[in-house]
Amino acid sequence: MALPVTLALALAGSAGCSVGVPDPAAPRDIQTTPTLATPTITPGHDAAAVAAKDLPFAAGDSLAAGTAVGLSDGLREAPGWKPVKENVAGENRYLKADGCVVSARVRSNQGSLAVAGDDMASTVELFKYLDPTILPSYLKTDTLRWGGEPDKPGPKAEVLAFESGSAPGAKPVAVLARVFGKAGSSIYISLSCPDRAALAAARADVSERLVVVPPTN
């Protein structure tokens, strides 16, 4: 069965480095944070222990309740990339010399998307909100860095990934996202590139440089 193209069409830029990204916030009755979330401290919670190990979907409840995660802006330091939008309505956007565009967002107050105790199901709900034609079978598990030190092996956080099909004339697109139900927040990263080889290279850069930032003590 062919993958849905509606999300890909919504994400594909109409010209140059422009990418029309649908708002990855929860449904419209949810008030979202207008800036990239800054992690805070919850008394009595061992945030350092949580940050020191992998965060698979099954470990989502190890986060502090209501304490949003963050996303680093490390892609600006990657060779060939430059920031073209910084913290505009909660979005950072980056352009690569080969024409790839990455948009990164963090949202809080995501309670209506959350399935209690199940971050994977919650993330599926986020994709369904973005495009109801996306079926769970179209989503693949991927990972992003979960804290740690740059250029060193470190823990990973699981996310779900969607990659568009090869519609004629359309740029290949990928989306990486996760809802952190216990924390009440979500991360959303979209990539659009001229071709699939460029998309694969951009995904590798994102996986290494756009770090999911856990709360710290």
C-alpha positions as CSV (number, residue, x, y, z in Angstrom):
1,M,0.0,0.0,0.0
2,A,1.3,3.4,-0.9
3,L,2.2,5.8,1.9
4,P,0.0,8.9,2.3
5,V,1.3,12.0,0.6
6,T,-0.8,14.7,2.3
7,L,1.7,15.2,5.2
8,A,4.6,15.2,2.7
9,L,2.8,17.8,0.6
10,A,2.2,19.9,3.6
11,L,5.8,19.8,4.7
12,A,7.4,20.3,1.2
13,G,8.5,23.8,0.6
14,S,6.9,25.8,-2.1
15,A,10.1,27.6,-3.0
16,G,13.8,27.7,-1.9
17,C,14.3,27.0,1.8
18,S,10.7,27.5,2.8
19,V,9.0,24.6,4.5
20,G,5.3,24.8,5.3
21,V,5.2,22.8,8.5
22,P,1.8,22.1,10.1
23,D,1.5,23.2,13.7
24,P,2.6,20.1,15.7
25,A,0.8,21.3,18.8
26,A,-2.0,19.3,20.2
27,P,-5.6,20.0,19.0
28,R,-6.5,23.7,18.8
29,D,-8.2,23.9,22.2
30,I,-4.8,23.3,23.8
31,Q,-2.7,26.4,24.6
32,T,0.9,25.8,23.5
33,T,4.1,27.3,24.7
34,P,5.3,30.0,22.2
35,T,9.0,29.2,22.7
36,L,11.3,26.2,22.8
37,A,10.7,24.5,26.2
38,T,13.3,25.0,28.9
39,P,13.6,22.1,31.3
40,T,12.9,22.8,34.9
41,I,13.6,21.0,38.2
42,T,11.1,18.9,40.1
43,P,12.0,18.5,43.8
44,G,12.5,14.9,44.9
45,H,12.9,13.6,41.3
46,D,16.2,12.1,40.4
47,A,16.5,13.8,37.0
48,A,20.2,13.0,36.7
49,A,19.5,9.2,36.9
50,V,16.8,9.5,34.2
51,A,19.1,11.5,31.9
52,A,22.0,9.0,32.3
53,K,20.2,6.1,30.6
54,D,18.2,5.4,27.5
55,L,14.6,6.6,27.3
56,P,12.6,4.1,25.4
57,F,8.9,4.6,25.0
58,A,8.3,2.2,27.9
59,A,10.3,4.5,30.2
60,G,8.3,7.6,29.6
61,D,6.8,7.5,33.1
62,S,10.3,7.9,34.6
63,L,10.1,11.6,33.7
64,A,8.8,14.2,36.2
65,A,5.2,15.0,35.8
66,G,4.6,18.2,33.9
67,T,8.3,19.0,33.3
68,A,8.9,19.6,29.6
69,V,11.9,18.3,27.7
70,G,13.9,20.5,25.4
71,L,15.7,20.3,22.1
72,S,19.3,21.6,21.6
73,D,20.2,23.9,18.7
74,G,23.4,21.8,17.9
75,L,22.6,21.5,14.2
76,R,23.9,25.1,13.8
77,E,27.4,23.7,14.5
78,A,27.2,20.9,11.9
79,P,29.2,21.4,8.7
80,G,27.1,22.9,5.9
81,W,24.2,23.9,8.1
82,K,23.1,27.4,9.2
83,P,20.2,28.7,11.2
84,V,17.6,30.6,9.2
85,K,14.9,31.0,11.9
86,E,15.6,31.1,15.6
87,N,12.9,30.6,18.2
88,V,10.1,32.0,16.1
89,A,6.7,30.8,17.5
90,G,8.6,28.0,19.1
91,E,10.4,26.9,16.0
92,N,14.1,26.7,15.0
93,R,14.8,26.2,11.3
94,Y,18.1,25.3,9.6
95,L,19.2,25.3,6.0
96,K,21.9,23.1,4.6
97,A,24.1,24.0,1.6
98,D,22.6,21.2,-0.4
99,G,19.0,22.6,0.0
100,C,17.8,20.5,2.9
101,V,15.7,22.2,5.5
102,V,15.0,21.1,9.1
103,S,12.4,22.5,11.4
104,A,12.5,21.7,15.1
105,R,9.8,22.4,17.6
106,V,8.9,21.7,21.2
107,R,5.4,22.0,22.6
108,S,4.0,21.7,26.2
109,N,0.4,21.2,27.4
110,Q,0.0,18.1,25.3
111,G,-2.4,16.3,27.6
112,S,-5.2,15.6,25.2
113,L,-2.8,13.6,23.0
114,A,-1.4,11.5,25.8
115,V,-2.4,7.9,26.3
116,A,-1.8,7.2,30.0
117,G,1.5,5.3,30.4
118,D,2.1,4.8,26.7
119,D,4.3,7.3,25.0
120,M,4.3,5.3,21.7
121,A,0.5,5.4,21.5
122,S,0.6,9.1,22.4
123,T,3.0,9.8,19.6
124,V,0.8,7.9,17.1
125,E,-2.0,10.2,18.2
126,L,0.2,13.2,17.3
127,F,0.8,11.9,13.8
128,K,-2.9,11.2,13.4
129,Y,-3.6,14.8,14.4
130,L,-1.1,16.0,11.8
131,D,-2.5,13.7,9.1
132,P,-5.4,11.3,9.7
133,T,-4.4,9.2,6.7
134,I,-1.2,8.1,8.4
135,L,-1.6,4.6,9.8
136,P,0.5,3.2,12.7
137,S,2.1,0.8,10.2
138,Y,3.7,3.7,8.4
139,L,5.6,4.8,11.5
140,K,9.0,3.3,12.3
141,T,10.9,3.5,15.6
142,D,14.0,5.6,15.5
143,T,16.2,7.4,18.1
144,L,17.6,10.8,19.0
145,R,20.4,11.6,21.4
146,W,19.1,11.9,25.0
147,G,21.4,14.4,26.7
148,G,25.1,13.3,26.9
149,E,28.2,15.0,25.7
150,P,28.8,16.0,22.1
151,D,30.8,13.7,19.9
152,K,30.7,10.9,22.6
153,P,28.5,7.9,22.8
154,G,25.5,8.6,25.0
155,P,21.9,7.5,25.8
156,K,19.2,7.6,23.3
157,A,15.5,8.5,23.4
158,E,13.1,6.6,21.2
159,V,10.9,8.5,18.7
160,L,8.6,7.6,15.8
161,A,9.6,8.4,12.3
162,F,7.5,8.9,9.1
163,E,9.1,9.1,5.7
164,S,7.2,10.2,2.6
165,G,6.8,8.1,-0.5
166,S,8.3,9.0,-3.9
167,A,5.5,11.1,-5.4
168,P,6.6,12.5,-8.8
169,G,8.0,16.0,-8.4
170,A,7.8,16.0,-4.6
171,K,10.8,16.4,-2.3
172,P,11.4,13.5,0.1
173,V,10.3,14.4,3.6
174,A,10.9,12.8,7.0
175,V,9.3,13.6,10.4
176,L,10.6,12.5,13.8
177,A,8.4,13.1,16.8
178,R,7.6,12.0,20.3
179,V,5.0,12.8,22.9
180,F,6.3,12.6,26.5
181,G,3.0,11.9,28.2
182,K,4.1,12.1,31.8
183,A,6.1,15.3,31.1
184,G,3.1,16.8,29.1
185,S,5.3,17.8,26.2
186,S,6.3,16.8,22.7
187,I,9.2,17.2,20.2
188,Y,8.7,17.4,16.5
189,I,11.4,17.6,13.8
190,S,10.7,17.7,10.1
191,L,13.2,17.4,7.2
192,S,12.8,18.2,3.6
193,C,15.6,17.5,1.0
194,P,16.1,17.6,-2.7
195,D,16.7,13.9,-3.0
196,R,16.8,10.7,-0.8
197,A,20.6,10.7,-0.5
198,A,20.6,14.2,0.9
199,L,17.7,13.2,3.2
200,A,19.7,10.3,4.6
201,A,22.7,12.5,5.3
202,A,20.4,15.2,6.9
203,R,18.8,12.5,9.2
204,A,22.2,11.4,10.3
205,D,23.1,15.0,11.2
206,V,19.8,15.5,13.0
207,S,20.3,12.3,15.0
208,E,23.7,13.4,16.1
209,R,23.2,17.1,16.6
210,L,19.6,17.8,17.7
211,V,19.8,16.5,21.2
212,V,16.7,15.9,23.2
213,V,17.5,17.7,26.4
214,P,16.3,16.1,29.7
215,P,15.7,18.1,32.8
216,T,18.7,18.2,35.1
217,N,19.2,18.6,38.9
